[in-house]
Amino acid sequence: MKSKNNRQITIFILLFLASIYIINFNNFVSEPSNVIKNKVKDEDIYSTPKASLVEDWSVTWSEGVNEQGEGVAVDVSTGDIYVTGYINDVDGDVILIKYNSNGDQQWNVTWDNGKDETGYDVAVDSQGFVYVAGSNGTFTTDSSDVLLLKFNSTGEQEWNRTWDSGENDAGRALKIDSQDNIYIAGRTKNLEADLLLLKYDSSGVYKWNSTFGGPNAQYGYDLALDSSNNIYVAGLDGLNPDFDLLLVKFNSSGFHEWNMTWGGTGNEQGFGVALDSGNGVYITGWTTSFGALNKDMVVVKYDAAGNWQWNRTWGTNLNDEARSIGVDSADNIYMYGFTTSANVSIVKYSTSGEFLWDKQWGNTPTYAYWGHDLFIDSFDKIYITGKNRTGGIAIYDIFVTKLSIEAPGDFILSSNAGSPDDDGAFTLTWTSSSGANNYSIYQYSSYITDINGSLTYNGKTNSLSFPFSGYSNGSYYFIAVAHNNFGNRSSNNINIVVSISPPSPPGSFVLSSNAGSPDDDGTFTLSWTSASGAINYSLYRHSSFITQINGSLTVLASETNSISLLQSGYSNGTYFFMAVAFNVNGNTTSNVLMIIVAIPVDTSATPGISGFNLIIIGLVIGILSVTLIRKKSKLK
């Protein structure tokens, strides 16, 4: 009984674990890896994702036979999406499908010329015309030709062109320049094939062809154009069992500029090429060198002169192949492809080769996927195509998926620093970036155009502000970077100029009063203007002009924060006053103020003798004198 229970428990656990492995197309997984070589354990592919790309929509196209999506492009003016590939009914036919920006199918057309035809790549010109490049096996019995088709936006064919060297030819990629000229990369010949480059104008007029070859085989699988219409073709150089990645540069007239190969002791094959905003060249494909147990995805960066910059590999314990590469508006790189276990993979690196993230899905009892082409629009939306198989049925359908990267949103950096800042202490603040997990702050002595090792890293925070202090005189540039699991977003630059004045005592100021001239009551108020930088003031008095502050002076106020002082009770005399302003750097004296006090004498306390009283007194004295004189005369 106990043994039976244990078996039941074991079966339950196994069923539970198996259910964890079931992943449908909407679930993406993130596997942390190192920078130089990113190896993912096969059993970790189905681990719980840290976060997800946003799937805007995903559609499948099927006619009940084998179909395969090979190329995808977007009309930037309308947002319409075009997918090409092939449908294998009796023989192979070119398929072209149009979807609107919401993933709704608008139309599909097939092109059949009687034998196997395949559409490998698609592009849209400035007028909305759609071009498909591929191969056409019609005109010779044992070889194929390069095929170029032009359609209008409603799916009507404008014209078709083939290019035949008399041997086995195929067009694998196409790009359109700013003048709507068409460039096709592929291969020509049978055994020791040569890389082929063709140019047509928008009317289908053939302009020129150029080939690149050597003692072995050379194939062109993808091409990219720079702003001067220089052409970079990625592909393969060599024959089994020894072949390498190939990168060839042609000028706008089709003349060979340089070529580079990259590889190790194993084999390498290039399938995709893309340029960043600085004309850095990225090629991708697969390698079995450098410790790869099986095939690993690889990306190699060159500059526009063909100088190697860096290379990175990524893989599981199975075979991993990158079939396409794209660059977003921040010059981040996206490898896209699949593993032999039928997982679709997207791997993202920075322009300096820093691994950012990887996402994989597929290979469940319900779904299996193979990724063949990727397109990134000007809004950094990602469009992918390839083939999938559902329900374990060995019939392949075309799938198209539109993805949004949940990179942080735009935000604005500012500060409370003065202009210029006079104390070297300020706080940087920024608006919230949607989807950001945290922020980093960088500083440099000039305008910041790239986040690299030359910048001063000031730390990471979850806050929307960061305080700074202790800055000396100078000019400083700051930038904030918002981060999440899918990328980062840089803020605007701000420039802060610090100009701290040298330490100095308080500024000059003026002492005055409301005393009369002279003052007639001995009461007045001394007042003074504010001295810049002053912490407090002291006030002194003396009986003579003050030339220095010493112990002979009378201190009227000490270290007061006021700028006035009432004085009273002064008697007649001359008084001299001086104020002194103080701070930690010294002191400053005011002017000397002289006040004369002259209080009038008060005569109302001692009555005076008026002139009228003097007359009366005089008359009385006169009358008394006359009376005395008369009395003396009678006595005689």
C-alpha positions in Angstrom: 0.0 0.0 0.0 2.8 2.3 0.9 4.6 1.5 -2.3 1.5 2.3 -4.3 1.1 5.7 -2.6 4.7 6.5 -3.3 4.2 5.7 -7.0 1.1 7.9 -7.1 2.9 10.8 -5.5 5.8 10.4 -7.9 3.5 10.4 -10.9 1.7 13.5 -9.6 5.1 15.3 -9.3 6.2 14.3 -12.7 2.9 15.5 -14.2 3.2 18.8 -12.4 6.7 19.4 -13.6 5.7 18.5 -17.1 3.0 21.1 -17.0 5.5 23.7 -16.1 7.3 22.9 -19.4 4.3 23.7 -21.5 4.7 27.1 -22.9 2.5 28.7 -25.6 3.6 31.3 -28.1 2.6 34.2 -25.8 5.1 33.3 -23.1 8.7 34.5 -23.3 11.5 33.6 -20.9 14.6 35.5 -19.8 17.8 33.7 -19.0 20.7 35.7 -17.4 24.0 35.2 -19.1 27.4 36.7 -19.1 28.8 39.2 -21.6 31.3 37.4 -23.8 29.8 34.0 -24.2 26.1 33.4 -23.3 25.4 29.8 -22.8 21.9 28.8 -21.7 21.3 25.3 -20.3 18.7 23.5 -22.3 16.6 22.6 -19.3 16.5 26.3 -18.2 14.7 27.4 -21.4 11.3 26.9 -19.8 12.1 28.7 -16.5 9.6 31.2 -15.2 10.2 34.5 -17.1 11.4 37.6 -15.2 9.2 39.7 -17.4 7.7 39.6 -20.9 7.9 41.4 -24.2 4.5 42.7 -25.1 2.9 40.8 -27.9 0.8 43.2 -29.8 -0.5 40.4 -32.0 0.4 37.1 -33.6 -1.1 35.6 -36.7 -0.7 32.3 -38.6 -1.2 31.8 -42.4 -2.0 28.4 -43.8 -3.3 26.8 -46.9 -3.1 23.3 -45.5 0.3 22.6 -47.1 3.8 23.5 -46.1 4.4 27.2 -46.0 7.4 29.1 -44.8 7.9 32.8 -44.0 11.3 34.1 -45.1 11.2 37.9 -45.1 9.2 40.6 -43.4 9.1 44.4 -44.0 7.0 47.4 -42.9 5.7 50.4 -44.8 6.8 53.2 -42.5 4.2 55.6 -43.9 1.2 53.3 -43.2 2.3 50.7 -40.7 1.3 47.9 -43.1 3.3 44.7 -42.9 4.4 42.5 -45.8 5.6 38.9 -45.5 7.1 36.8 -48.2 8.2 33.1 -48.4 7.0 30.2 -50.3 4.0 27.8 -50.4 4.8 24.2 -51.4 1.7 22.7 -53.2 2.6 20.9 -56.4 5.8 22.9 -56.7 7.1 25.9 -54.8 5.4 29.2 -55.3 6.2 32.7 -54.1 3.8 33.9 -51.4 3.3 37.6 -50.5 0.9 38.5 -47.6 -0.2 42.0 -46.5 -1.4 42.8 -43.0 -2.5 46.1 -41.5 -0.9 47.5 -38.4 -3.4 45.6 -36.2 -2.5 42.2 -37.8 -5.6 41.9 -40.0 -4.8 40.3 -43.3 -5.5 42.6 -46.3 -4.7 40.3 -49.1 -2.3 37.6 -50.3 -0.9 36.8 -53.7 1.1 33.9 -55.1 3.5 33.9 -58.0 4.1 30.7 -60.0 6.0 30.4 -63.2 5.8 26.7 -63.6 8.6 25.4 -61.4 10.0 26.0 -57.9 9.9 29.6 -57.0 10.8 31.0 -53.6 10.5 34.5 -52.1 13.4 35.1 -49.7 13.2 38.8 -48.9 10.7 41.8 -49.2 11.1 45.5 -49.1 8.9 48.6 -49.5 10.0 51.8 -51.4 9.1 55.4 -50.7 6.0 55.2 -52.9 4.6 52.2 -51.2 5.5 49.7 -53.9 6.5 46.2 -52.7 9.5 44.2 -54.0 10.2 40.5 -53.5 13.6 38.9 -54.2 14.1 35.2 -54.6 14.8 32.4 -57.0 13.0 31.1 -60.0 13.7 27.7 -61.5 11.8 28.2 -64.8 14.0 29.1 -67.6 16.6 26.4 -67.4 16.0 22.8 -66.6 18.7 22.2 -64.1 19.4 25.6 -62.6 17.6 28.6 -61.0 17.6 32.3 -61.7 17.5 35.4 -59.6 13.9 36.6 -59.3 12.7 40.2 -58.7 8.9 41.0 -58.4 7.2 44.3 -58.0 3.7 44.8 -56.7 1.6 47.8 -55.8 0.0 48.3 -52.4 -3.2 46.5 -53.5 -1.3 43.3 -54.5 -1.3 43.9 -58.3 1.9 42.9 -60.0 3.7 45.7 -61.8 6.5 43.7 -63.4 8.9 40.8 -62.8 12.6 40.4 -63.7 14.9 37.5 -63.7 18.7 37.4 -63.9 20.4 34.4 -65.4 24.1 33.7 -65.6 23.5 30.4 -67.3 24.2 28.6 -64.0 22.6 28.3 -60.6 21.6 31.8 -59.4 19.5 33.0 -56.5 18.6 36.2 -54.9 18.5 36.0 -51.1 18.2 39.6 -49.9 17.2 43.0 -51.1 17.3 46.6 -49.9 16.1 49.9 -51.4 18.0 53.2 -51.3 16.6 56.7 -50.9 16.2 57.0 -54.7 14.2 53.7 -54.8 16.9 51.8 -56.5 16.9 48.1 -55.7 19.9 46.0 -54.6 19.9 42.2 -54.5 22.4 40.0 -52.9 22.7 36.3 -53.5 24.9 33.8 -55.3 25.8 32.6 -58.8 27.4 29.4 -60.2 27.0 25.9 -59.0 29.9 24.3 -57.1 32.4 27.0 -56.4 29.7 29.7 -56.2 30.5 33.4 -56.1 28.7 36.1 -54.1 26.4 38.1 -56.3 25.2 41.7 -56.1 22.7 43.2 -58.6 21.2 46.7 -59.0 17.9 47.7 -60.7 16.1 51.0 -60.7 12.4 51.2 -59.6 11.2 50.7 -63.2 13.0 47.3 -63.3 15.8 48.5 -65.5 19.0 46.5 -64.9 22.0 48.7 -63.9 24.9 46.5 -63.1 26.1 43.3 -61.4 29.1 42.6 -59.3 30.5 39.3 -58.0 33.0 38.4 -55.4 34.7 35.0 -55.4 37.8 33.0 -54.7 39.0 29.4 -54.8 36.1 28.2 -52.7 32.4 29.0 -52.6 31.1 32.5 -51.5 27.5 33.1 -50.8 25.6 36.3 -50.1 22.7 36.0 -47.6 21.9 39.6 -46.6 22.9 43.1 -47.3 22.7 46.6 -45.8 23.1 50.1 -47.1 24.6 53.1 -45.5 23.7 56.8 -46.1 26.1 57.0 -49.0 24.7 53.8 -50.6 27.8 51.8 -49.8 26.7 48.2 -49.7 27.7 45.6 -47.1 27.0 41.9 -47.9 27.1 39.1 -45.3 27.4 35.5 -46.1 29.7 32.5 -46.3 33.2 31.9 -47.5 34.6 28.3 -48.0 33.4 24.8 -48.5 32.4 22.1 -46.0 34.1 21.1 -43.8 35.8 24.5 -43.5 33.9 27.8 -44.0 33.8 31.2 -42.3 31.6 34.2 -41.9 32.1 36.6 -44.8 31.6 40.4 -45.0 32.2 42.3 -48.2 31.9 46.1 -48.8 31.0 47.5 -52.2 30.7 51.2 -53.1 27.6 52.7 -54.6 28.8 51.8 -58.1 29.3 48.1 -57.2 33.1 48.2 -56.9 34.7 46.1 -54.3 36.1 48.1 -51.3 37.2 45.4 -48.9 36.3 42.0 -47.5 36.7 40.3 -44.1 36.3 36.8 -42.9 35.8 35.7 -39.3 36.0 32.2 -37.9 37.8 29.7 -35.8 38.7 26.0 -35.9 35.1 25.1 -36.6 32.6 26.4 -39.1 30.8 29.7 -39.3 28.0 31.0 -41.6 26.7 34.5 -41.9 23.0 35.1 -42.5 22.3 38.7 -41.5 23.9 42.2 -41.5 22.8 45.5 -40.1 24.2 49.0 -39.5 23.9 51.3 -36.5 23.7 55.1 -36.6 27.5 55.4 -36.6 27.9 53.0 -39.5 29.1 50.2 -37.2 28.5 46.9 -39.1 27.1 43.9 -37.4 26.9 40.4 -39.0 25.2 37.4 -37.4 24.9 33.7 -38.1 26.3 30.7 -36.3 29.6 29.2 -35.2 30.9 25.9 -34.0 34.2 27.4 -32.9 35.3 28.8 -29.6 34.1 26.1 -27.3 30.6 25.6 -28.9 29.5 22.1 -28.4 27.1 22.5 -31.2 26.1 25.6 -33.3 25.9 28.8 -31.3 24.5 32.1 -32.4 27.2 34.7 -33.1 27.3 38.5 -33.7 30.5 40.2 -34.9 31.0 44.0 -35.1 33.2 45.8 -37.5 33.6 49.5 -38.2 33.0 51.1 -41.6 36.6 50.5 -42.6 36.4 46.8 -41.9 38.2 46.8 -38.5 37.1 44.1 -36.1 35.5 45.6 -32.9 34.2 42.6 -30.9 32.3 39.4 -31.2 29.8 37.6 -28.9 28.3 34.1 -29.0 25.1 32.8 -27.4 23.6 29.3 -27.3 21.9 26.5 -25.5 23.2 22.9 -25.3 21.5 22.3 -28.7 22.1 23.8 -32.1 21.3 27.6 -32.2 21.3 29.6 -35.5 20.8 33.3 -35.9 19.1 34.1 -39.2 18.5 37.8 -39.0 19.7 40.9 -37.1 18.2 44.4 -36.4 19.3 47.6 -34.7 16.9 49.8 -32.7 16.9 53.6 -32.4 19.4 53.4 -29.5 21.8 51.2 -31.5 21.0 48.1 -29.5 21.4 44.9 -31.5 18.9 42.0 -31.8 19.9 38.6 -33.1 16.9 36.4 -34.2 16.8 32.8 -35.0 16.0 29.3 -33.6 17.4 26.2 -32.0 17.0 22.7 -33.4 14.6 22.0 -30.6 12.3 24.4 -32.4 12.6 27.3 -30.0 12.5 30.8 -31.5 15.1 33.1 -29.9 15.7 36.9 -29.7 19.0 38.0 -28.1 19.8 41.6 -27.3 23.2 43.3 -27.0 24.2 46.9 -26.5 26.3 48.6 -29.2 29.4 47.9 -27.0 28.7 44.2 -26.9 27.1 44.1 -23.4 24.6 41.3 -23.1 21.2 42.7 -22.2 18.6 39.9 -22.4 17.4 36.8 -24.3 13.9 35.6 -24.9 12.8 32.1 -26.2 9.6 30.3 -26.8 8.3 27.2 -28.5 8.9 23.4 -28.6 5.9 22.3 -26.6 3.5 19.5 -27.3 1.4 22.2 -29.0 3.8 24.6 -30.7 7.2 24.5 -32.5 8.7 27.6 -34.1 11.6 28.5 -36.4 12.5 32.1 -36.8 13.8 33.4 -40.1 13.6 37.2 -40.4 13.2 40.2 -38.1 12.3 43.9 -38.8 12.5 46.8 -36.4 10.6 50.0 -37.2 11.3 53.6 -36.3 9.2 53.2 -33.1 11.3 50.1 -32.1 8.5 47.7 -32.7 9.7 44.3 -33.6 8.2 42.2 -36.4 9.2 38.5 -36.8 8.3 35.8 -39.2 9.2 32.2 -39.9 7.4 28.9 -39.8 5.6 27.0 -37.0 4.0 23.6 -36.5 1.0 23.0 -34.3 -0.5 20.0 -32.7 2.4 17.8 -33.6 1.3 17.8 -37.3 4.3 17.7 -39.7 2.9 20.6 -41.8 4.4 24.1 -41.4 2.6 27.4 -41.5 3.8 31.0 -41.8 3.6 33.0 -38.6 4.0 36.8 -38.2 4.2 38.4 -34.8 4.4 42.1 -33.7 6.2 42.7 -30.4 6.7 45.8 -28.3 9.8 46.1 -26.0 8.9 47.3 -22.5 11.9 49.6 -22.4 11.5 52.6 -20.0 9.7 55.6 -21.4 11.0 59.1 -22.0 11.6 61.4 -19.0 13.1 64.8 -18.2 16.1 65.6 -15.9 16.3 69.0 -14.1 17.9 70.5 -11.0 17.5 73.3 -8.4 21.0 74.6 -9.0 21.5 78.3 -9.4 22.7 79.8 -12.7 25.5 79.8 -11.9 25.3 77.7 -8.7 27.0 79.6 -5.8 27.6 76.9 -3.2 28.3 73.6 -5.1 25.2 71.9 -3.5 22.1 71.0 -5.5 19.6 68.3 -6.2 18.9 66.6 -9.5 15.3 65.6 -10.1 13.5 63.8 -12.9 10.1 62.9 -14.1 9.0 59.3 -13.8 9.9 57.0 -16.7 7.1 54.6 -17.4 8.2 51.0 -16.9 11.5 51.9 -15.2 12.8 49.7 -12.3 15.5 52.2 -11.3 17.7 55.0 -12.4 21.5 55.6 -12.8 23.2 59.1 -12.7 26.3 59.9 -14.8 28.5 62.9 -14.9 31.1 64.3 -17.4 33.0 67.4 -18.2 31.4 67.9 -21.6 28.1 67.0 -23.3 27.3 63.3 -22.9 26.6 61.4 -26.1 27.2 57.9 -25.0 27.2 55.9 -21.7 30.7 54.5 -21.4 33.6 54.0 -19.0 34.8 57.6 -19.3 31.8 58.9 -17.4 31.6 59.3 -13.6 29.0 56.9 -12.2 27.2 58.5 -9.3 25.1 55.6 -8.3 21.7 53.9 -8.8 18.4 54.8 -7.1 14.7 54.0 -7.1 14.0 57.6 -6.2 13.2 60.5 -8.5 15.9 62.7 -7.1 19.6 62.6 -6.2 21.4 65.1 -3.9 24.9 66.4 -4.7 27.3 68.6 -2.6 30.9 69.6 -2.4 31.3 70.7 -6.0 34.0 73.2 -6.7 34.0 75.8 -9.5 33.6 74.3 -12.9 31.1 73.1 -15.6 29.4 69.8 -15.1 27.1 67.7 -17.4 24.7 65.2 -16.0 22.4 62.5 -17.5 20.1 60.0 -16.0 19.4 56.6 -17.4 16.2 54.6 -16.6 16.5 50.8 -16.5 14.3 47.8 -16.7 14.8 44.1 -17.8 14.4 45.0 -21.5 16.6 48.0 -21.9 17.2 51.6 -20.8 16.3 55.1 -21.7 18.5 58.2 -21.4 17.3 61.6 -20.2 18.3 64.9 -21.6 21.7 66.4 -20.7 21.7 69.2 -18.2 24.7 71.5 -17.6 25.4 73.0 -14.2 28.0 75.7 -13.8 29.4 76.1 -10.2 30.8 79.5 -9.4 31.5 79.9 -5.7 32.9 83.4 -4.7 36.1 83.3 -2.6 35.5 83.6 1.2 35.0 87.2 2.1 33.9 89.4 5.1 30.5 91.1 5.0 29.9 93.7 2.4 29.9 97.4 3.0 26.9 99.1 4.7 25.9 102.6 6.0 25.1 103.8 9.5 22.6 106.6 9.9 20.1 108.0 12.5 17.0 110.0 12.9 18.7 112.4 15.3 18.2 116.2 14.8 21.1 118.4 13.9 21.7 119.2 16.7 19.5 116.7 18.6 17.4 118.6 21.1 16.1 115.8 23.3 18.9 113.2 23.6 16.7 110.4 22.1 17.2 108.9 18.7 17.4 105.7 16.7 20.6 104.4 15.1 19.9 102.3 11.9 22.1 100.7 9.2 21.7 99.0 5.9 22.1 95.2 5.7 25.7 94.1 4.9 25.7 91.2 2.5 27.0 88.0 4.1 26.8 89.4 7.6 25.8 87.1 10.5 25.4 89.8 13.2 26.4 93.3 14.1 27.9 95.2 17.1 27.6 99.0 17.8 30.1 101.2 19.5 30.3 104.8 20.8 33.1 107.2 21.7 33.6 110.9 22.5 35.9 111.5 19.6 36.2 110.2 16.0 36.5 106.4 16.0 39.5 105.1 14.0 39.7 101.6 15.5 37.8 99.2 17.6 39.4 98.9 21.0 38.7 98.8 24.7 38.2 102.5 25.0 34.9 102.4 23.1 31.6 102.0 24.8 29.7 98.9 23.5 26.1 99.7 22.8 25.1 96.3 21.3 27.0 93.1 20.8 26.3 90.5 18.1 22.8 91.6 17.4 20.8 90.4 14.4 18.8 93.7 14.2 19.7 96.6 12.0 18.5 99.4 14.3 19.0 100.4 17.9 17.1 102.9 20.1 19.2 105.4 22.1 17.9 107.8 24.8 19.0 109.8 27.9 21.9 111.6 26.1 22.9 115.0 27.6 24.4 117.9 25.8 27.6 116.9 24.0 29.2 115.4 20.9 29.0 111.7 20.3 30.6 109.4 17.7 29.1 106.1 16.7 30.3 103.1 14.5 28.6 99.7 13.6 30.6 96.6 12.8 29.2 93.6 10.7 30.6 90.1 11.4 30.8 86.7 9.6 33.1 83.7 9.8 35.5 85.3 7.3 36.0 88.6 9.1 34.3 91.9 9.8 33.4 95.2 8.1 33.0 98.6 9.7 30.5 101.2 8.8 31.0 104.9 8.5 31.5 107.0 11.7 28.3 108.9 12.6 28.6 112.1 14.7 25.5 113.3 16.7 25.5 116.6 18.6 23.1 116.8 21.5 22.1 120.4 22.5 19.1 120.4 24.8 17.7 124.1 25.5 17.7 125.5 29.1 14.2 125.4 30.7 13.5 128.9 32.2 9.9 128.2 33.4 11.2 127.1 36.9 12.7 130.7 37.8 10.1 133.5 37.3 11.5 136.6 35.6 10.7 140.3 36.1 8.7 141.8 33.3 9.3 145.4 32.0 5.9 146.5 33.3 6.8 145.4 36.9 10.0 147.4 36.6 8.1 150.5 35.8 5.8 150.0 38.8 8.7 149.4 41.1 10.4 152.5 39.7 7.2 154.6 40.4 6.9 153.2 43.9 10.6 154.0 44.6 10.0 157.5 43.2 6.9 158.2 45.3 8.7 157.0 48.4 11.7 159.2 47.7 9.5 162.3 47.2 7.6 161.6 50.4 10.9 161.2 52.4 12.2 164.5 51.0 9.0 166.4 52.0 9.2 165.0 55.5 12.8 166.2 55.9 11.8 169.7 54.7 9.0 170.1 57.4 11.4 169.1 60.1 13.7 172.0 59.2 
